[in-house]
Amino acid sequence: DYAARLRAAAGSLADDGRVRLAPPEFGAAALARAYAALDVFVYPSLAARGETFGVGIAEAMAAGAACVVSDLPCFADLVTPE
């Protein structure tokens, strides 16, 4: 349901390929390729509790993607405003 709401919010951006909601990727090589193809990595978590370090965010940053994350305390050590 959350993914469907994100797609709807992305509107035409998702239709023309500028926004992509990708399924989970578990293979190391495929995951590295996916991160390398990104300009921006968005992690819109709603979990005020239960989130941990944010490995996906760190991986995306290591691949050179700019990261946009939810304003959760668990991400403060990784991403700072602006």
PDB file of N, CA, C and O in Angstrom, chain B, residues numbered from 101:
ATOM      1  N   ASP B 101       0.826  -1.190   0.000  1.00  0.00           N
ATOM      2  CA  ASP B 101       0.000   0.000   0.000  1.00  0.00           C
ATOM      3  C   ASP B 101       0.874   1.258   0.000  1.00  0.00           C
ATOM      4  O   ASP B 101       0.577   2.220  -0.709  1.00  0.00           O
ATOM      5  N   TYR B 102       1.943   1.251   0.789  1.00  0.00           N
ATOM      6  CA  TYR B 102       2.826   2.421   0.866  1.00  0.00           C
ATOM      7  C   TYR B 102       3.511   2.667  -0.477  1.00  0.00           C
ATOM      8  O   TYR B 102       3.614   3.811  -0.919  1.00  0.00           O
ATOM      9  N   ALA B 103       3.978   1.607  -1.125  1.00  0.00           N
ATOM     10  CA  ALA B 103       4.616   1.753  -2.434  1.00  0.00           C
ATOM     11  C   ALA B 103       3.627   2.330  -3.449  1.00  0.00           C
ATOM     12  O   ALA B 103       4.008   3.157  -4.277  1.00  0.00           O
ATOM     13  N   ALA B 104       2.383   1.909  -3.396  1.00  0.00           N
ATOM     14  CA  ALA B 104       1.371   2.429  -4.316  1.00  0.00           C
ATOM     15  C   ALA B 104       1.136   3.915  -4.075  1.00  0.00           C
ATOM     16  O   ALA B 104       0.963   4.676  -5.028  1.00  0.00           O
ATOM     17  N   ARG B 105       1.130   4.330  -2.833  1.00  0.00           N
ATOM     18  CA  ARG B 105       0.964   5.758  -2.525  1.00  0.00           C
ATOM     19  C   ARG B 105       2.174   6.561  -3.003  1.00  0.00           C
ATOM     20  O   ARG B 105       2.022   7.681  -3.491  1.00  0.00           O
ATOM     21  N   LEU B 106       3.377   5.992  -2.864  1.00  0.00           N
ATOM     22  CA  LEU B 106       4.568   6.682  -3.358  1.00  0.00           C
ATOM     23  C   LEU B 106       4.524   6.828  -4.872  1.00  0.00           C
ATOM     24  O   LEU B 106       4.862   7.884  -5.407  1.00  0.00           O
ATOM     25  N   ARG B 107       4.107   5.764  -5.568  1.00  0.00           N
ATOM     26  CA  ARG B 107       3.987   5.838  -7.030  1.00  0.00           C
ATOM     27  C   ARG B 107       2.987   6.914  -7.438  1.00  0.00           C
ATOM     28  O   ARG B 107       3.232   7.682  -8.369  1.00  0.00           O
ATOM     29  N   ALA B 108       1.865   6.960  -6.737  1.00  0.00           N
ATOM     30  CA  ALA B 108       0.849   7.963  -7.051  1.00  0.00           C
ATOM     31  C   ALA B 108       1.391   9.372  -6.796  1.00  0.00           C
ATOM     32  O   ALA B 108       1.123  10.288  -7.573  1.00  0.00           O
ATOM     33  N   ALA B 109       2.134   9.546  -5.736  1.00  0.00           N
ATOM     34  CA  ALA B 109       2.702  10.860  -5.428  1.00  0.00           C
ATOM     35  C   ALA B 109       3.746  11.261  -6.461  1.00  0.00           C
ATOM     36  O   ALA B 109       3.887  12.446  -6.763  1.00  0.00           O
ATOM     37  N   ALA B 110       4.475  10.301  -7.003  1.00  0.00           N
ATOM     38  CA  ALA B 110       5.492  10.596  -8.019  1.00  0.00           C
ATOM     39  C   ALA B 110       4.851  11.000  -9.342  1.00  0.00           C
ATOM     40  O   ALA B 110       5.467  11.708 -10.138  1.00  0.00           O
ATOM     41  N   GLY B 111       3.626  10.556  -9.580  1.00  0.00           N
ATOM     42  CA  GLY B 111       2.889  10.936 -10.778  1.00  0.00           C
ATOM     43  C   GLY B 111       3.650  10.677 -12.057  1.00  0.00           C
ATOM     44  O   GLY B 111       4.157   9.577 -12.273  1.00  0.00           O
ATOM     45  N   SER B 112       3.732  11.695 -12.913  1.00  0.00           N
ATOM     46  CA  SER B 112       4.348  11.540 -14.219  1.00  0.00           C
ATOM     47  C   SER B 112       5.849  11.312 -14.131  1.00  0.00           C
ATOM     48  O   SER B 112       6.443  10.807 -15.084  1.00  0.00           O
ATOM     49  N   LEU B 113       6.480  11.669 -13.019  1.00  0.00           N
ATOM     50  CA  LEU B 113       7.914  11.409 -12.878  1.00  0.00           C
ATOM     51  C   LEU B 113       8.187   9.909 -12.936  1.00  0.00           C
ATOM     52  O   LEU B 113       9.187   9.482 -13.512  1.00  0.00           O
ATOM     53  N   ALA B 114       7.315   9.119 -12.350  1.00  0.00           N
ATOM     54  CA  ALA B 114       7.481   7.667 -12.392  1.00  0.00           C
ATOM     55  C   ALA B 114       7.207   7.140 -13.794  1.00  0.00           C
ATOM     56  O   ALA B 114       7.834   6.172 -14.225  1.00  0.00           O
ATOM     57  N   ASP B 115       6.283   7.763 -14.503  1.00  0.00           N
ATOM     58  CA  ASP B 115       5.933   7.304 -15.841  1.00  0.00           C
ATOM     59  C   ASP B 115       7.066   7.487 -16.839  1.00  0.00           C
ATOM     60  O   ASP B 115       7.230   6.665 -17.740  1.00  0.00           O
ATOM     61  N   ASP B 116       7.851   8.550 -16.695  1.00  0.00           N
ATOM     62  CA  ASP B 116       8.904   8.795 -17.676  1.00  0.00           C
ATOM     63  C   ASP B 116      10.267   8.273 -17.227  1.00  0.00           C
ATOM     64  O   ASP B 116      11.281   8.551 -17.868  1.00  0.00           O
ATOM     65  N   GLY B 117      10.294   7.526 -16.139  1.00  0.00           N
ATOM     66  CA  GLY B 117      11.526   6.874 -15.716  1.00  0.00           C
ATOM     67  C   GLY B 117      12.425   7.695 -14.810  1.00  0.00           C
ATOM     68  O   GLY B 117      13.480   7.211 -14.400  1.00  0.00           O
ATOM     69  N   ARG B 118      12.039   8.927 -14.482  1.00  0.00           N
ATOM     70  CA  ARG B 118      12.882   9.738 -13.600  1.00  0.00           C
ATOM     71  C   ARG B 118      12.800   9.281 -12.152  1.00  0.00           C
ATOM     72  O   ARG B 118      13.729   9.499 -11.374  1.00  0.00           O
ATOM     73  N   VAL B 119      11.710   8.659 -11.796  1.00  0.00           N
ATOM     74  CA  VAL B 119      11.550   8.092 -10.457  1.00  0.00           C
ATOM     75  C   VAL B 119      11.300   6.612 -10.623  1.00  0.00           C
ATOM     76  O   VAL B 119      10.435   6.205 -11.400  1.00  0.00           O
ATOM     77  N   ARG B 120      12.046   5.810  -9.903  1.00  0.00           N
ATOM     78  CA  ARG B 120      11.890   4.363 -10.010  1.00  0.00           C
ATOM     79  C   ARG B 120      11.766   3.770  -8.616  1.00  0.00           C
ATOM     80  O   ARG B 120      12.635   3.969  -7.766  1.00  0.00           O
ATOM     81  N   LEU B 121      10.699   3.054  -8.392  1.00  0.00           N
ATOM     82  CA  LEU B 121      10.518   2.324  -7.140  1.00  0.00           C
ATOM     83  C   LEU B 121      10.927   0.889  -7.428  1.00  0.00           C
ATOM     84  O   LEU B 121      10.170   0.108  -8.004  1.00  0.00           O
ATOM     85  N   ALA B 122      12.122   0.570  -7.022  1.00  0.00           N
ATOM     86  CA  ALA B 122      12.695  -0.725  -7.374  1.00  0.00           C
ATOM     87  C   ALA B 122      12.366  -1.779  -6.332  1.00  0.00           C
ATOM     88  O   ALA B 122      12.263  -1.475  -5.144  1.00  0.00           O
ATOM     89  N   PRO B 123      12.203  -3.010  -6.776  1.00  0.00           N
ATOM     90  CA  PRO B 123      12.022  -4.107  -5.820  1.00  0.00           C
ATOM     91  C   PRO B 123      13.349  -4.363  -5.104  1.00  0.00           C
ATOM     92  O   PRO B 123      14.399  -3.923  -5.573  1.00  0.00           O
ATOM     93  N   PRO B 124      13.311  -5.055  -3.995  1.00  0.00           N
ATOM     94  CA  PRO B 124      14.557  -5.357  -3.281  1.00  0.00           C
ATOM     95  C   PRO B 124      15.541  -6.118  -4.158  1.00  0.00           C
ATOM     96  O   PRO B 124      15.148  -6.961  -4.964  1.00  0.00           O
ATOM     97  N   GLU B 125      16.804  -5.814  -3.994  1.00  0.00           N
ATOM     98  CA  GLU B 125      17.872  -6.490  -4.724  1.00  0.00           C
ATOM     99  C   GLU B 125      18.811  -7.109  -3.701  1.00  0.00           C
ATOM    100  O   GLU B 125      19.286  -6.425  -2.795  1.00  0.00           O
ATOM    101  N   PHE B 126      19.079  -8.390  -3.843  1.00  0.00           N
ATOM    102  CA  PHE B 126      19.883  -9.090  -2.842  1.00  0.00           C
ATOM    103  C   PHE B 126      21.245  -9.550  -3.352  1.00  0.00           C
ATOM    104  O   PHE B 126      22.115  -9.875  -2.544  1.00  0.00           O
ATOM    105  N   GLY B 127      21.453  -9.587  -4.638  1.00  0.00           N
ATOM    106  CA  GLY B 127      22.744  -9.991  -5.177  1.00  0.00           C
ATOM    107  C   GLY B 127      23.731  -8.834  -5.079  1.00  0.00           C
ATOM    108  O   GLY B 127      23.404  -7.716  -5.475  1.00  0.00           O
ATOM    109  N   ALA B 128      24.916  -9.077  -4.566  1.00  0.00           N
ATOM    110  CA  ALA B 128      25.893  -8.007  -4.336  1.00  0.00           C
ATOM    111  C   ALA B 128      26.241  -7.255  -5.617  1.00  0.00           C
ATOM    112  O   ALA B 128      26.263  -6.024  -5.611  1.00  0.00           O
ATOM    113  N   ALA B 129      26.509  -7.950  -6.699  1.00  0.00           N
ATOM    114  CA  ALA B 129      26.892  -7.289  -7.945  1.00  0.00           C
ATOM    115  C   ALA B 129      25.725  -6.485  -8.524  1.00  0.00           C
ATOM    116  O   ALA B 129      25.911  -5.354  -8.975  1.00  0.00           O
ATOM    117  N   ALA B 130      24.535  -7.063  -8.512  1.00  0.00           N
ATOM    118  CA  ALA B 130      23.364  -6.358  -9.033  1.00  0.00           C
ATOM    119  C   ALA B 130      23.039  -5.146  -8.167  1.00  0.00           C
ATOM    120  O   ALA B 130      22.654  -4.096  -8.683  1.00  0.00           O
ATOM    121  N   LEU B 131      23.191  -5.286  -6.866  1.00  0.00           N
ATOM    122  CA  LEU B 131      22.939  -4.168  -5.965  1.00  0.00           C
ATOM    123  C   LEU B 131      23.932  -3.037  -6.227  1.00  0.00           C
ATOM    124  O   LEU B 131      23.545  -1.869  -6.262  1.00  0.00           O
ATOM    125  N   ALA B 132      25.191  -3.372  -6.410  1.00  0.00           N
ATOM    126  CA  ALA B 132      26.213  -2.360  -6.707  1.00  0.00           C
ATOM    127  C   ALA B 132      25.885  -1.628  -8.008  1.00  0.00           C
ATOM    128  O   ALA B 132      26.041  -0.409  -8.086  1.00  0.00           O
ATOM    129  N   ARG B 133      25.434  -2.356  -9.024  1.00  0.00           N
ATOM    130  CA  ARG B 133      25.055  -1.726 -10.293  1.00  0.00           C
ATOM    131  C   ARG B 133      23.850  -0.806 -10.105  1.00  0.00           C
ATOM    132  O   ARG B 133      23.796   0.283 -10.676  1.00  0.00           O
ATOM    133  N   ALA B 134      22.895  -1.248  -9.307  1.00  0.00           N
ATOM    134  CA  ALA B 134      21.705  -0.425  -9.070  1.00  0.00           C
ATOM    135  C   ALA B 134      22.073   0.882  -8.378  1.00  0.00           C
ATOM    136  O   ALA B 134      21.604   1.951  -8.771  1.00  0.00           O
ATOM    137  N   TYR B 135      22.902   0.799  -7.357  1.00  0.00           N
ATOM    138  CA  TYR B 135      23.329   2.020  -6.667  1.00  0.00           C
ATOM    139  C   TYR B 135      24.135   2.916  -7.593  1.00  0.00           C
ATOM    140  O   TYR B 135      23.962   4.135  -7.569  1.00  0.00           O
ATOM    141  N   ALA B 136      25.005   2.345  -8.401  1.00  0.00           N
ATOM    142  CA  ALA B 136      25.847   3.133  -9.300  1.00  0.00           C
ATOM    143  C   ALA B 136      25.020   3.882 -10.342  1.00  0.00           C
ATOM    144  O   ALA B 136      25.464   4.909 -10.855  1.00  0.00           O
ATOM    145  N   ALA B 137      23.845   3.394 -10.657  1.00  0.00           N
ATOM    146  CA  ALA B 137      22.993   4.032 -11.652  1.00  0.00           C
ATOM    147  C   ALA B 137      22.185   5.197 -11.087  1.00  0.00           C
ATOM    148  O   ALA B 137      21.537   5.921 -11.843  1.00  0.00           O
ATOM    149  N   LEU B 138      22.215   5.387  -9.774  1.00  0.00           N
ATOM    150  CA  LEU B 138      21.394   6.418  -9.136  1.00  0.00           C
ATOM    151  C   LEU B 138      22.073   7.774  -9.110  1.00  0.00           C
ATOM    152  O   LEU B 138      23.294   7.875  -8.998  1.00  0.00           O
ATOM    153  N   ASP B 139      21.262   8.809  -9.216  1.00  0.00           N
ATOM    154  CA  ASP B 139      21.706  10.168  -8.910  1.00  0.00           C
ATOM    155  C   ASP B 139      21.260  10.527  -7.492  1.00  0.00           C
ATOM    156  O   ASP B 139      22.006  11.129  -6.720  1.00  0.00           O
ATOM    157  N   VAL B 140      20.026  10.141  -7.173  1.00  0.00           N
ATOM    158  CA  VAL B 140      19.440  10.443  -5.865  1.00  0.00           C
ATOM    159  C   VAL B 140      18.822   9.166  -5.314  1.00  0.00           C
ATOM    160  O   VAL B 140      18.133   8.439  -6.030  1.00  0.00           O
ATOM    161  N   PHE B 141      19.072   8.900  -4.041  1.00  0.00           N
ATOM    162  CA  PHE B 141      18.499   7.751  -3.342  1.00  0.00           C
ATOM    163  C   PHE B 141      17.557   8.312  -2.286  1.00  0.00           C
ATOM    164  O   PHE B 141      17.974   9.097  -1.434  1.00  0.00           O
ATOM    165  N   VAL B 142      16.294   7.916  -2.337  1.00  0.00           N
ATOM    166  CA  VAL B 142      15.288   8.404  -1.398  1.00  0.00           C
ATOM    167  C   VAL B 142      14.855   7.252  -0.509  1.00  0.00           C
ATOM    168  O   VAL B 142      14.483   6.181  -0.989  1.00  0.00           O
ATOM    169  N   TYR B 143      14.909   7.490   0.797  1.00  0.00           N
ATOM    170  CA  TYR B 143      14.555   6.463   1.782  1.00  0.00           C
ATOM    171  C   TYR B 143      13.450   7.035   2.668  1.00  0.00           C
ATOM    172  O   TYR B 143      13.731   7.560   3.745  1.00  0.00           O
ATOM    173  N   PRO B 144      12.181   6.936   2.218  1.00  0.00           N
ATOM    174  CA  PRO B 144      11.069   7.574   2.931  1.00  0.00           C
ATOM    175  C   PRO B 144      10.490   6.703   4.035  1.00  0.00           C
ATOM    176  O   PRO B 144       9.323   6.316   3.974  1.00  0.00           O
ATOM    177  N   SER B 145      11.287   6.398   5.031  1.00  0.00           N
ATOM    178  CA  SER B 145      10.832   5.513   6.101  1.00  0.00           C
ATOM    179  C   SER B 145       9.803   6.202   6.995  1.00  0.00           C
ATOM    180  O   SER B 145       9.913   7.389   7.303  1.00  0.00           O
ATOM    181  N   LEU B 146       8.820   5.440   7.393  1.00  0.00           N
ATOM    182  CA  LEU B 146       7.817   5.912   8.352  1.00  0.00           C
ATOM    183  C   LEU B 146       8.054   5.322   9.736  1.00  0.00           C
ATOM    184  O   LEU B 146       7.313   5.620  10.673  1.00  0.00           O
ATOM    185  N   ALA B 147       9.068   4.499   9.869  1.00  0.00           N
ATOM    186  CA  ALA B 147       9.298   3.755  11.112  1.00  0.00           C
ATOM    187  C   ALA B 147      10.040   4.606  12.129  1.00  0.00           C
ATOM    188  O   ALA B 147      11.270   4.604  12.161  1.00  0.00           O
ATOM    189  N   ALA B 148       9.311   5.326  12.952  1.00  0.00           N
ATOM    190  CA  ALA B 148       9.942   6.141  13.988  1.00  0.00           C
ATOM    191  C   ALA B 148      10.701   5.261  14.973  1.00  0.00           C
ATOM    192  O   ALA B 148      11.645   5.707  15.626  1.00  0.00           O
ATOM    193  N   ARG B 149      10.280   4.019  15.069  1.00  0.00           N
ATOM    194  CA  ARG B 149      10.990   3.044  15.896  1.00  0.00           C
ATOM    195  C   ARG B 149      11.237   1.814  15.040  1.00  0.00           C
ATOM    196  O   ARG B 149      10.424   1.471  14.182  1.00  0.00           O
ATOM    197  N   GLY B 150      12.330   1.173  15.272  1.00  0.00           N
ATOM    198  CA  GLY B 150      12.609  -0.046  14.536  1.00  0.00           C
ATOM    199  C   GLY B 150      13.671   0.113  13.469  1.00  0.00           C
ATOM    200  O   GLY B 150      14.259  -0.881  13.043  1.00  0.00           O
ATOM    201  N   GLU B 151      13.936   1.335  13.020  1.00  0.00           N
ATOM    202  CA  GLU B 151      15.017   1.548  12.060  1.00  0.00           C
ATOM    203  C   GLU B 151      16.342   1.453  12.800  1.00  0.00           C
ATOM    204  O   GLU B 151      16.431   1.761  13.988  1.00  0.00           O
ATOM    205  N   THR B 152      17.352   1.029  12.091  1.00  0.00           N
ATOM    206  CA  THR B 152      18.670   0.942  12.697  1.00  0.00           C
ATOM    207  C   THR B 152      19.630   1.846  11.944  1.00  0.00           C
ATOM    208  O   THR B 152      19.273   2.977  11.615  1.00  0.00           O
ATOM    209  N   PHE B 153      20.796   1.395  11.672  1.00  0.00           N
ATOM    210  CA  PHE B 153      21.854   2.205  11.089  1.00  0.00           C
ATOM    211  C   PHE B 153      21.495   2.808   9.734  1.00  0.00           C
ATOM    212  O   PHE B 153      21.851   3.959   9.482  1.00  0.00           O
ATOM    213  N   GLY B 154      20.830   2.108   8.880  1.00  0.00           N
ATOM    214  CA  GLY B 154      20.531   2.612   7.542  1.00  0.00           C
ATOM    215  C   GLY B 154      21.574   2.179   6.528  1.00  0.00           C
ATOM    216  O   GLY B 154      22.160   3.013   5.839  1.00  0.00           O
ATOM    217  N   VAL B 155      21.805   0.886   6.437  1.00  0.00           N
ATOM    218  CA  VAL B 155      22.828   0.350   5.545  1.00  0.00           C
ATOM    219  C   VAL B 155      22.588   0.784   4.104  1.00  0.00           C
ATOM    220  O   VAL B 155      23.534   1.145   3.405  1.00  0.00           O
ATOM    221  N   GLY B 156      21.349   0.754   3.654  1.00  0.00           N
ATOM    222  CA  GLY B 156      21.045   1.156   2.283  1.00  0.00           C
ATOM    223  C   GLY B 156      21.461   2.589   2.003  1.00  0.00           C
ATOM    224  O   GLY B 156      21.942   2.901   0.914  1.00  0.00           O
ATOM    225  N   ILE B 157      21.277   3.447   2.972  1.00  0.00           N
ATOM    226  CA  ILE B 157      21.673   4.849   2.817  1.00  0.00           C
ATOM    227  C   ILE B 157      23.187   4.949   2.679  1.00  0.00           C
ATOM    228  O   ILE B 157      23.690   5.647   1.798  1.00  0.00           O
ATOM    229  N   ALA B 158      23.910   4.253   3.547  1.00  0.00           N
ATOM    230  CA  ALA B 158      25.378   4.266   3.487  1.00  0.00           C
ATOM    231  C   ALA B 158      25.871   3.687   2.164  1.00  0.00           C
ATOM    232  O   ALA B 158      26.829   4.199   1.585  1.00  0.00           O
ATOM    233  N   GLU B 159      25.230   2.630   1.682  1.00  0.00           N
ATOM    234  CA  GLU B 159      25.625   2.034   0.410  1.00  0.00           C
ATOM    235  C   GLU B 159      25.393   3.004  -0.746  1.00  0.00           C
ATOM    236  O   GLU B 159      26.234   3.131  -1.636  1.00  0.00           O
ATOM    237  N   ALA B 160      24.254   3.683  -0.729  1.00  0.00           N
ATOM    238  CA  ALA B 160      23.952   4.643  -1.789  1.00  0.00           C
ATOM    239  C   ALA B 160      24.948   5.803  -1.775  1.00  0.00           C
ATOM    240  O   ALA B 160      25.403   6.248  -2.828  1.00  0.00           O
ATOM    241  N   MET B 161      25.283   6.286  -0.584  1.00  0.00           N
ATOM    242  CA  MET B 161      26.265   7.371  -0.499  1.00  0.00           C
ATOM    243  C   MET B 161      27.627   6.905  -0.984  1.00  0.00           C
ATOM    244  O   MET B 161      28.330   7.650  -1.666  1.00  0.00           O
ATOM    245  N   ALA B 162      28.007   5.678  -0.638  1.00  0.00           N
ATOM    246  CA  ALA B 162      29.294   5.142  -1.084  1.00  0.00           C
ATOM    247  C   ALA B 162      29.362   5.048  -2.605  1.00  0.00           C
ATOM    248  O   ALA B 162      30.442   5.132  -3.189  1.00  0.00           O
ATOM    249  N   ALA B 163      28.201   4.874  -3.247  1.00  0.00           N
ATOM    250  CA  ALA B 163      28.146   4.801  -4.704  1.00  0.00           C
ATOM    251  C   ALA B 163      28.050   6.185  -5.342  1.00  0.00           C
ATOM    252  O   ALA B 163      28.036   6.309  -6.566  1.00  0.00           O
ATOM    253  N   GLY B 164      27.984   7.228  -4.506  1.00  0.00           N
ATOM    254  CA  GLY B 164      27.963   8.589  -5.022  1.00  0.00           C
ATOM    255  C   GLY B 164      26.602   9.221  -5.174  1.00  0.00           C
ATOM    256  O   GLY B 164      26.492  10.314  -5.730  1.00  0.00           O
ATOM    257  N   ALA B 165      25.554   8.561  -4.694  1.00  0.00           N
ATOM    258  CA  ALA B 165      24.210   9.124  -4.807  1.00  0.00           C
ATOM    259  C   ALA B 165      23.943  10.116  -3.680  1.00  0.00           C
ATOM    260  O   ALA B 165      24.367   9.911  -2.542  1.00  0.00           O
ATOM    261  N   ALA B 166      23.244  11.179  -4.007  1.00  0.00           N
ATOM    262  CA  ALA B 166      22.747  12.085  -2.972  1.00  0.00           C
ATOM    263  C   ALA B 166      21.593  11.379  -2.282  1.00  0.00           C
ATOM    264  O   ALA B 166      20.797  10.706  -2.937  1.00  0.00           O
ATOM    265  N   CYS B 167      21.493  11.524  -0.971  1.00  0.00           N
ATOM    266  CA  CYS B 167      20.453  10.809  -0.226  1.00  0.00           C
ATOM    267  C   CYS B 167      19.454  11.764   0.401  1.00  0.00           C
ATOM    268  O   CYS B 167      19.819  12.782   0.988  1.00  0.00           O
ATOM    269  N   VAL B 168      18.195  11.412   0.261  1.00  0.00           N
ATOM    270  CA  VAL B 168      17.092  12.118   0.901  1.00  0.00           C
ATOM    271  C   VAL B 168      16.431  11.094   1.808  1.00  0.00           C
ATOM    272  O   VAL B 168      15.970  10.049   1.350  1.00  0.00           O
ATOM    273  N   VAL B 169      16.389  11.402   3.100  1.00  0.00           N
ATOM    274  CA  VAL B 169      15.850  10.440   4.059  1.00  0.00           C
ATOM    275  C   VAL B 169      14.793  11.091   4.940  1.00  0.00           C
ATOM    276  O   VAL B 169      14.688  12.316   5.010  1.00  0.00           O
ATOM    277  N   SER B 170      14.024  10.261   5.599  1.00  0.00           N
ATOM    278  CA  SER B 170      13.059  10.744   6.579  1.00  0.00           C
ATOM    279  C   SER B 170      13.808  11.376   7.742  1.00  0.00           C
ATOM    280  O   SER B 170      14.958  11.030   8.017  1.00  0.00           O
ATOM    281  N   ASP B 171      13.158  12.285   8.408  1.00  0.00           N
ATOM    282  CA  ASP B 171      13.759  12.979   9.540  1.00  0.00           C
ATOM    283  C   ASP B 171      13.621  12.128  10.802  1.00  0.00           C
ATOM    284  O   ASP B 171      12.862  12.447  11.717  1.00  0.00           O
ATOM    285  N   LEU B 172      14.385  11.031  10.816  1.00  0.00           N
ATOM    286  CA  LEU B 172      14.368  10.127  11.962  1.00  0.00           C
ATOM    287  C   LEU B 172      15.707  10.220  12.685  1.00  0.00           C
ATOM    288  O   LEU B 172      16.746  10.351  12.037  1.00  0.00           O
ATOM    289  N   PRO B 173      15.701  10.157  14.006  1.00  0.00           N
ATOM    290  CA  PRO B 173      16.951  10.262  14.758  1.00  0.00           C
ATOM    291  C   PRO B 173      17.999   9.227  14.354  1.00  0.00           C
ATOM    292  O   PRO B 173      19.196   9.507  14.418  1.00  0.00           O
ATOM    293  N   CYS B 174      17.572   8.051  13.946  1.00  0.00           N
ATOM    294  CA  CYS B 174      18.531   6.998  13.601  1.00  0.00           C
ATOM    295  C   CYS B 174      19.352   7.342  12.362  1.00  0.00           C
ATOM    296  O   CYS B 174      20.383   6.710  12.131  1.00  0.00           O
ATOM    297  N   PHE B 175      18.942   8.302  11.569  1.00  0.00           N
ATOM    298  CA  PHE B 175      19.678   8.686  10.371  1.00  0.00           C
ATOM    299  C   PHE B 175      20.559   9.915  10.572  1.00  0.00           C
ATOM    300  O   PHE B 175      21.285  10.304   9.657  1.00  0.00           O
ATOM    301  N   ALA B 176      20.510  10.527  11.740  1.00  0.00           N
ATOM    302  CA  ALA B 176      21.228  11.785  11.989  1.00  0.00           C
ATOM    303  C   ALA B 176      22.745  11.628  11.871  1.00  0.00           C
ATOM    304  O   ALA B 176      23.425  12.587  11.507  1.00  0.00           O
ATOM    305  N   ASP B 177      23.284  10.464  12.162  1.00  0.00           N
ATOM    306  CA  ASP B 177      24.729  10.268  12.044  1.00  0.00           C
ATOM    307  C   ASP B 177      25.175  10.093  10.598  1.00  0.00           C
ATOM    308  O   ASP B 177      26.360  10.233  10.296  1.00  0.00           O
ATOM    309  N   LEU B 178      24.243   9.790   9.707  1.00  0.00           N
ATOM    310  CA  LEU B 178      24.564   9.561   8.297  1.00  0.00           C
ATOM    311  C   LEU B 178      24.324  10.778   7.419  1.00  0.00           C
ATOM    312  O   LEU B 178      25.152  11.121   6.576  1.00  0.00           O
ATOM    313  N   VAL B 179      23.189  11.425   7.622  1.00  0.00           N
ATOM    314  CA  VAL B 179      22.749  12.480   6.739  1.00  0.00           C
ATOM    315  C   VAL B 179      22.429  13.726   7.568  1.00  0.00           C
ATOM    316  O   VAL B 179      21.730  13.656   8.579  1.00  0.00           O
ATOM    317  N   THR B 180      22.957  14.863   7.117  1.00  0.00           N
ATOM    318  CA  THR B 180      22.642  16.114   7.793  1.00  0.00           C
ATOM    319  C   THR B 180      21.880  17.015   6.820  1.00  0.00           C
ATOM    320  O   THR B 180      22.060  16.906   5.607  1.00  0.00           O
ATOM    321  N   PRO B 181      21.045  17.889   7.335  1.00  0.00           N
ATOM    322  CA  PRO B 181      20.262  18.768   6.449  1.00  0.00           C
ATOM    323  C   PRO B 181      21.178  19.560   5.514  1.00  0.00           C
ATOM    324  O   PRO B 181      22.231  20.062   5.906  1.00  0.00           O
ATOM    325  N   GLU B 182      20.739  19.646   4.292  1.00  0.00           N
ATOM    326  CA  GLU B 182      21.388  20.385   3.217  1.00  0.00           C
ATOM    327  C   GLU B 182      22.748  19.829   2.902  1.00  0.00           C
ATOM    328  O   GLU B 182      23.433  20.339   2.016  1.00  0.00           O
TER     329      GLU B 182
END
